[in-house]
Amino acid sequence: MSNRFFQFVATLLCVLSLNGFAGGFQLYCESSPDMLGTAGAGVASGKRASSAWYSPAATIDIDRPTFTAGGSAIRLTIDYTTSYSNDNIDEQPRYTGFFYGVLPLNEDLRLNLAVNAPYGMITQWDSDSELSALGTYTNLRVCYISPSLTYRLTDQLSIAAGPNMAIGVARLANYIHMSERTGGMFPDNKNYLSAEEIGFGGFLAAYYKLNEEWAFAGKYQSKIHMNFEGENNYRYGTNTYTIPGYGPITQFIEGDVSAHIDMPASLALGIRNNSFERWTFLFDAVWTQWSSYKDMNISFEKYPGTDKPGKTDNPRDWDDVWSYHFGVEYQLTEKWLLRCGFEYDNTPANDRYLSPEMPDSDKWVAAVGVGYQDDHWGFDLSYGYTHFNKVKLGTETAKKAGTATDPAERGLFETECHILSFSLTYKF
C-alpha cells in the first residue's frame, strides 16, 4: 500500500498519534484528559463527548450537540543498565491528538464520532547503543476512525454499535554490524523499513442507568488484522562486498517487506456511583487480548545480506491481561470539577522475549485533573505519572543480541512516563 494518496491520508491522520507506551503499546488514558484525570476510570460516567470512544452507549445522557478536541504531550524516559554500560532514552515530549463528537438526532438516538490513536509507540536508541542491532528506532502508529449510533431501548438501557477503521504506519531501523564481521574493512550498515496498512473491525456497547446514583456500562471492541506492507532500504546500498579470505559476503538489496500485527480485542466494564452529594466514584476493569501479539516477524523480498527471500524471527508471545482503574470526581462549583485517579496495569509481555522497542512491565498510574464547563464552552486539563517496575532484557532476546544471558548480567530497564492532556469542548 504505497500509493501517494494512501501515504498522504495515513500521514495526515497519524500526526494525531505520537507516543509512549502503556499496557503493551495501548494508549488508553492518553486519548482524553477527562479519562486521564481519573486514571482511565469513566466507562460508565456519561455526559462526556469522549464517551463516543470509551463508552458510546453512555452518550444517550448528552442532549445537545457536543464536540471535544485536544491533545496529550507524552514524555518517556528509559534507562538500560548493565555492569559495563548504560544507555538511555530521554525523549522530548511527543504528542497525540483526538476528536469526539456527539449529535442527538432525537430523544432516543445519538450519532457519535471518535478519531484518536489508541495504539502506538516510539522508542529511539542511540546508534552506539549496545541494543543497536536489535533496533535503534521503532515507530508504530495506529489511528482509529470510529462512527457509531446509540439507541435508547428503555428508560434505563441504551446500546451502541459501529465500525472501526484503523490506519497504521510503521517505521523501523536497526544496525547491521559489518565492521565487526569484516575486521573494520567496511562500515556498519543501517536498515530502514517503512510500511502502512488499513484494517477494519467493530464494537458493541451497552449502558444501564439503574437510578440517579448507580450506572453500569461496557464496551467490546473486536480485533483488527493488519498486514503492513512497504519497503526497506539501507544507508549503504545495493553492493556485494568481496573480501580476501572471505569471498562475497553481503548483498544489501532494497525490496518489499511485510509484517502482520493484530490490534487486540478488548472489553471495558465500568461502574459509576453518585450516592454522595458532589462526589462521583468510578471503577473500571479493562481486559485486552494481547495474546494476538504473537510475534514481530518481518518478511523480506531480499533478506539483508542475501539476494533471496527471508524472514526475521522475533517472537513476542504476549498474554491476555486486565487493568484496573479507580477514579473520583468532585463538583467544586456549578462550573468547576476536580478529578483524581489511580490505575494498576499488568504487563502482557513475555519476559523471555522482552525487547528494547517495548520494554514493558507491570505499572501504576497516578493522575489529577480539573474541568470547567459553562453553558457552551469548557476545557479539561489533566496530568498523569506512570511508574514501570524494573525489568531485565529477555533471555532469548539477549542471546540474539549476543549480550550476557546470565540473569545477573542481562541489562535492566527502568522506565517512567509523564503525560499532560488538554481539550476544549463546545456545546451548542
N, C-alpha and C positions, 0 to 999 in steps of 0.2 A: 504494500500500500504506500507507494512512494510518489504518487502524482502530486503536483503542486497545490491543487485545491485542497486535498486532504491535509497536507502539511500545514497550509495556512490555517485551516479550521482547528487542527489539533494544537498548533502553537497559540492561537488566539484564546482558546478555552483553557489551555494548560498554564497560561500565565496566572490563572487563578490559583495554581497549586504549588506551592513550594515549601519545603517540608523538612520536618524532623521525622521521628517515628515513635509510635506508641501503640502497644498491643500488636506486635508484629509491625507491619507498615500501615496500620489503620490510623487515620486521623479522625478521632471521634469528637472530642470536646472542641477541637480547633475550628470547627465549622460554624460556630455561633458563640458570641460572648454570653448570652443568657444560659446556654448549656455549660460553657466553661466555668461560669461563676458558681454553679452548683456541682462542679466536677463530673459533668455528664449525667446528672440525675434530672429528669424532666420529661420523660416519655408521656407521663400522664398529666402534665401541667396544663395544657390547653392555653388558649389566648395568646400564643406566641406565633409569629409568622414562621419561625424556624421549625415549628411542628410540621410544616409542609414537607420536611425531610425526616425529622426524628419520629414523628407520630401523626401521619396525615389524617387519621380519623378524628383526632382531637381538634382539628381546625373548625369543627362544627360549632365550637364556642366563639368563633370570630364572626361578628355580624356586620362588619364594614370592610370594604376593600383595604387590605393592609400589605405593605411592601417593606422589606428589610434588605439592606445591602451593607456589606462591610468586609473586613479582612482581619487576619491574625498575623502577627510577627512572631517567628519561632527561632529561638537561638539554642543550638545544640552544641554541647561540648563532650568530647570523648577523649580520655587518656588511655593509652595502651602501653603497659609497662612490663618489661622482662628484667631479668637480673643483669642484663648487659645493654639495654637500650630503652628509650622512651619515645613514643610517637603520640601525636595528639591532633584532634580536630577541635578548633575553636572558631566556629562559624560566625560570620556576620549574620545578623537576622535575615531569615528568608521569609517569604510572605505567601499566604494563601487567601483567596477571596471566596465570596459566596453571595448568593442572591436567593431570596424567598418571597413568594407572592401568594396571597390568598384572596380569591374573588368569590363572594357569596352570590350564587345565581338565583336562589330563592331561599325560603326559610329552611329547607331540608337538604340543600345541595351546595357544595363548595367545589370550586376549581382551584387546584393548587399547582405551584411550580417551584421546584428546587434545583438550583445549579450550584454545585460545590465540588470539592476534591476530597472525598472520604478516604482515599488510599494514596500513599506516596512516600518517597524518601529521597533524601540527598545526603550522601556521605562522600567526602573528598579528602583522601590521604596524600601526604607529600610524596613526590616522586622518589625520594630517597628512603621512604619508609620501609621497614622490614616486611610490611604487608603488601608491597607494591606489585608483586607477582600475582597476588590474589585479586587485587583491584585497587586502583587509585581514585576512581570516580564512578559512582553509581547514582543515577538519576532516573527514578521511576515515578511517573506522574499519571494518575488516572482521574479524570473529571467525569462526574455523573450529571446528566440532564434528566430530571425525573418529574414529569407531569402526573397529576392524579385527580381523581374525583372522590369526594366524600359524600356519603349519603346517610341521612338520619333514618334509621329503621324504626325506632321508638323514641319516646321522650328521654330514655336513658342510654340507648345503644346506637352508635354510629359505626360505619365501616368505610374503608377506603381501599383503593387499588390503583395501580398504574405501572407503566413500564420504566425501566432504567436503560438509558443509553450511556455506555461507558466509552470514553475516548482516552486512549492510553498512548504515552510517549515514553520510550526507554532510551537512555544514553549510558553507555558503559565504557570504561577504559582500564587497561592493565598493562604492565610492563612485561616484555619478553627478554630475559636476561642473556643477550647474545655475548656480552663482554666476558662473562664467566665461562660460557661454553667454548669460546674461541681464544681464550688466553689474552683477552684485551685487544685482539686484532680488529674487531668490529664493535660498534657501539650498541648499547641496549636499544631495542626497538620498542615501539609502543603501539598497541592495538586499540582502535576506536570502533565502537559499534553503535549504530543508531537504528531504531525500529519503531513502528507505530501499529496501532490496531484499534478497531471499533468493535465492541461487543454489546450484547443485549440481554437483559433479564427483566425481572419484575418484582413487585412486592404487594403484600396484603397487610392491612392494619385494622385494628378494632379499638374502640374507646367506650368504656362503660362508666357512666356517672351515676353511682348509687344514690347519692344525695348531694347536698351542698358541701358536705365535709369530706366525702370519700370518692375517689375516682381511680379507675384501673385502665391500663392501656397496653397494647402490644403491637409489634410490627415484625413481620417476617420478610426477609429480603433474600432473593434467590442468588445462587452462584452465577457468575458470568465467565464463560470460557473466552479466553483471549489468546489468539495466536499472533504474537508480534512478528512482523516481517520487515526486513530492512537490509542494510548492507554494512560491511566493515571495511576499514582502510587502515593504513599504517603510516607512522612517521617516516619510515624509510621503506619505500615502496617495492615494486614488483621485480625483485632481483633474486638470482641464485648465486650464493657465495661459494666459491671453491677455495679450500684452504689446504695447503700441502700437508699430507698426512691424514687429512680428514675427508677430502673429496668434497663434492657439492653437499652442503648441509642444510640450507634453508631456502625456501621459496615463500615470499610474502606476497600473495596474490589476492587482490581485492575481489570480493564476490558477495553473493546474497547470504543473509543469516536469518534465522528464525528461532523463536523461543516460545514456549507455552507456559503462561502464568494465569492461574484462575483467581479472580476476585471472589473471596469466600462468601458463602451464605451466612446469614446472621439472624438472630432472634433477640429482640429487645422487649423486656417486660418492665412495667413501671406502676408504682402506687403513689397517689397524692393524698395528703390529709390536711384539712383546714380547720381542725376542731378548735384551735386556739385563735382568738382574735388577733389579726395582723400577721400571724405566723402561718407559713406553709412548709410542710415537711415532705420530702421526696425521697424515694428509694427506687433504684433501677438495678436490674441484673441483665447483662448482655452476654449472649453466647455467640461465639464466632467459630465457624467451621474451617479452622486453619489447616486441618488435615488435607485440604485441597492443594496446599503449597508443598508438593512432594519434592520438587527439585527446581533448580535454576539452570538446566542444561541449555546449551546454545548449539544449534546445528549450523555448520558452515558449508557453503558450496565448495570452498577451498580452505581446508583446515590449516591454521597457522603453521608454517614450516613445511607444507606439502602442497602438491597440486591436485589433491584428491579430497572428496567429501569427508567430513568427520564431525564428531560431536564431543563437546566437553562433558565431563562427569561431575556435576555439582549437586549432590543430593541435599535435601533440607529436612524432609520427613517431620513436619511440624504436627502438633497436637491440637485438637479442639479445646477451647478454653472458655472460662467465664470471667467477666469483670464485674465489680460491684461498686455502685455509686450512691453516695449519701449526700443530700443537699437540703439547705434551709434557706427560705426567703422571708424577709421581714419588711412589711409595708410601713416604712418610716412615716410618710405622709401620703396624701392622696396621689401625689405625682412621683414620689421617690421610693425606690425599692432597693434593699440591700440583700446580698447573696453571699453564701459561703458553702463549701462542699469538700468532700474527701472521696477519693477513689482508690480501690486496690485492684490491680490488674495482673493476672497470671500470664507469664510468658508462654507462647506456643512453641518456642524454639527448642530444637533438639541439641543438647549440649555436645554431642559428638560432632555436629556439623556447624557449630556456631562460627560465623564468618564476619570479616570486617565491614562488609557492606551493610550489615544489620546486626550488631552485637546486642541483641535484645535480652532482657532478663525480667524477673518479677519486679514490679514497680508500684509506687504510690504517688498520687497527685493530691496536692492541697491547693485550693483556689478560693478567691474572693472576687466580688463584683458589685457593681452598682448600676441601676437602671433608672431612667427618667422618661415619663410619658405624659404629655398634655393631651388636649383634645385631638391634635393632629400629629405633631412632631414628637419624636422620642429618640433616645440613644441608650446604648448599653456598653459598658466598659468592664473588662474582667482581666485578672491576672492568674496564671496557674504555674505552679512549680512541680516538675516531675523528677523524682529521685529513683534511679535504677539500682538494683542490687549489683554488687561487683560480680563479674563472671569471667571465666577463662576462655581463651580461644579453643574451639572444638578440637578434640583429639584427632579426628580424621582430617580436619582442615589443616592442623599443624603438620601432619605427615605430608600432605600435599604441598605445603609451603616450604617444606624442608627445615622447619624450625623444631625446637625441642618438643618432644612429646611427653616427657616426664611432667606430671601434674605440678610439681614444684617449679618447673622452668617455663611452662607454657605461659604466654603473655596474659595479663589481666586487664580487662576493660573496666573503666569507671566512667559512668555516663550520667549527665543531668541535662534537663531541658527547661527553658523559661519560655512562657507563652503570654503574649499580650494581645487581646482581641477587642475590636471596636466595631459597632454597627450603628447605622441610622435607620429609623423606622418612620414611615408616613402612613397615617390612616385617613382615608377620605371621609 
